Structure formats: structure tokens, C-alpha cells
């Protein structure tokens, strides 16, 4: 049965951060195939950028596709808010209420509110639901979940939210465990992120590789993504002289300059190169041009880009950092310990020697069966049906 679903989130692609919460956008677009979906996205803006851009909250209606419209508002992140989070959350909720009233006038009344991330959107959704008598589904993505528990006030709000919503899902078993460590009595279902297999798919006629073996990694370049370990692993592989290879690192971020310096100092410019920030289309093109995808993260709640690479039929190397254990199987890739360049290098060496061989079609089928759009829509629709 088709439902009217209001998605409430503070993470969503916007002008300042085009890739923020893109996995939530993917979920919204997938859901809109079966349901009438609207997105209310009060986006968190650092205070100095907020006041530089405008003296009041901007808002705009954006038609993302023919199926989906999004109401975005800019909400300032106030300095020191972690010490007065309950006051700031109340301010955020007021923005949510204004947006809800505007959406209700143009789009209608939702059957269910689907919030993403416990703070601030999950808490605001709970307050809204109490007033409007609408059931709330909460999907948690936070990595690490401890980031939501940084002060007594945030812990109170998190506990209130988790105990008050009607349904909770986590995007991986590892995240579910961390949430239940905080609230052991919680009933949490694991529902992974959706992968757009209609966009991420193998080339119809893959080109025959002629150059060096290409390892690809794409991420926001911060220390949490483990790129330093990948560069150290590349140095170990190069020292063994097994076969010509290259490591391509896609994306941008605060650690990029240090990573480029590390490559130069290690004498690896021949082996490692950086692409800079990539569009979604460029991400797919690079994935299709690689021989194997590597995700060396120190922590992931899921690992969407890993699943996207697998939807393109690429074998993967990933760390046991939470999410990848939920995605990668022995038939689709290799898992290694976090912060272990030696283990990364060993796995890369096995790929270069040809001792690790994978079936591209089996890799894709593994992902689409578990995390493709049809599988995701079925799981979420069953959740909605159970509440209505």
C-alpha cells in the first residue's frame, strides 16, 4: 500500500556540501518508487558560514527528481552548543515545525515520519510526532555512535529519542551492538543502506586491462579513512617488486595535503596519485576503470562506496571496522585488520599475483540481492505496514 512518508534529516546534499548524506538521498529516491515521499532537511551550517551567507534562515524548495521534492532550511550551529545542546535542539525543533507546517500545506499530511540520525533529527521527529500523533521510524547512521553521547545533555536526548520512537533500524550489526551497549533494552533491526544498482553497474563490454593493476580508493580524506595505511601498504608492495601497479585515491578533505606529502617523502609518486573531488558520475567511471577497490577505514557504520564498487562487479579489500564485515563475503573480497599496512600489503600482493580471483557477476549479485533497491523497498515497506 502506498504511504505518505516524510523524511526528516539534518544530513542531505546541499550547496555547501554536495555529498553530505547522499546515502539518505538514495534511500529517499528508492522509497519514492513505491511511496509518496517528501524530505524536510534543516541543514546544519557552521555559524560563521551561516552569518556570512545570510542574517536569517534561508529556505528553498528543490525538485531533486520528478518523484521527489525537498524543503531545505539552513540552521546555524552555535559555538559551544554541546554545553547547551537541549536549548539548541529546541531551536532546531522550531525550524522543523515551521517546515512541517509549510510542507503540510503544499504536500499533505504524512502517514509516517522517517528520521535519519538520532540527533538532532531523530529527537525533533519525536517531538513532532508527539504533537501530531504520527508514528516515527528512526534509521541510525552515526559513526562512531559515541559521537552522539559526548555530553550529559546529548545522552539524555539520545535516550529519550531511542526509547520514544516506534521503530529503530541500524545500518549494520556493528552499529546495532554499539547502540544496545548504551540502551540494552532496545529492539533494533538491521537494515543496510540502499545501493542504486541502476546507476552503479559494470560496463557492458569491459575493456581488457593493458596498464598496471589499479587499486582504487574513494573517500572524504580525513584520518578516519585510513589512507595513510594504504600509502604505507603501497610502499611495502612496491618494495617486493611483484608486478606493476598503481593506487588511485579519489576525493578531497583536510588530510589530503599531508597524504600527498607522505607519498612524496616515501618516493611513491610513481605508484600513488590523487584525483581530487569527484562527481557521482566520475566515481562510477573510476570504479569501472579499476581492478580492485580498497577501503582502509578505521571505522565505518556501513561503507556505501564499498557496496557501489561491488555493484560494478569489482572485488574489494576492506578493513574490519564495523560496516564492511556486513557487506564483504569470502566470495566478494578480503577483510583485514584496521591500521595494519602489512595486512593490506599482503592482500594487495595476492591480487597482483593472481592468487585471489573473483567472479564479477557473483559480486554484483551478492550486493543487489541484499542491498539493491527492491530489497530495501521491501524491508522498509514492511516496517511502515507494521506501524499503520
Buried (B, 14 or more C-beta within 10 A) or exposed (E): EEBBBBBBBBBBBBEBBEBBBBBBBBBBBBBBEBBBBBBBBBBBBEEEEBEEEEEEBBBEEBEBEEBBBBBBBBBBBBEEBEEEBBEBBEBBBBBBBBBBEBBBEEBEEBBBBBBBBBBBBBBBBBBBBEEBEBBBBBBBBBBBBEEBBEBEBBBEBBBBBBEBBBBBBBBBBBBBEBBBEBEEEBEBEBBBBBBBBEBBBBEEEEEEEEEBBBBBBBBBBBEBBBBBBBBBBBBBBBEEEBEEBBBBBBBBBEBBEEBBEBBEEBEBEEBBBBBEBBEBEBBBEBBBBBBBBBBBBBBBBBBBBBBBBBBBBBBBBBBBBBBBBBBBBEEBBBBBEBBBBEBBBBBBBBBBEEEBEBEBEEBBBBBBEBBBBBBBBEBBBEBBEEBE
